[in-house]
Amino acid sequence: MTFDYKKYSLENLENWIHDAMNSGEASPQEIYDTIKGVVDENYHIYKKKTAEAYELLALLNGNGEGHISDTISRGNKIHQAIDDCMRPWGHSDMEALQYTDEELNAMCAAAEEEAYLISKGYFKENGFWQKPKTSWVVGVQVDGLSGDAIIPIPDEVADIVGWDLDDELEWIPNDNGSYIIRKVTK
């Protein structure tokens, strides 16, 4: 007899949900928040691990320069481009029949080109490929309550480097007066 881990896990999940609902103390919102929190946490763990694997693969392939700051965003876009190429025959053989071999090859070639451009940081705007932006200028703001200086990080930057609102950032000074901002990993 083999142990069915899937069945065991799902039965435990079912029992835990019954237990939480029948405790009389956990509200539906708390149960929902807990389940969503676990799923969200797992998503970010696997997203981070995927980004790390992607960065290592890029370095091993000679495509990295020692640091790839937007691997998560690029990796997701590359996977999407490859999925777009594979979609016609990935779901059913009937879908693939509507395309000739030349059309399928052209779609894959376009997806490969798109994946390459994305891996180099290019992005599409108004139908045209644009060079990646490598610097941003933001003004220093002052918090009205504490008087602390605040440097707002544009959403675009946070998306590229994979930072979230609750991330702790570390400021590392360079000899030239500039700083490297890096997410603190625990």
Buried (B, 14 or more C-beta within 10 A) or exposed (E): EEEEEEEEEEEEEEEEBEEBEEEEEBEEEEBEEBBEEEEEEEEEEEBBEBBEEBBEEBBEEEEBEEEBBBBBBBBBBBBBBBEBBBEBBEEEEEEBEEBEEEEBEEBBEEBBEBBEBBBEBBBEEEEEEEEEEEEEEEEEEEEEEEEEEEEEBEEEBEEBBBBEEEEEEEEEEEEEEEEEEBBEEE
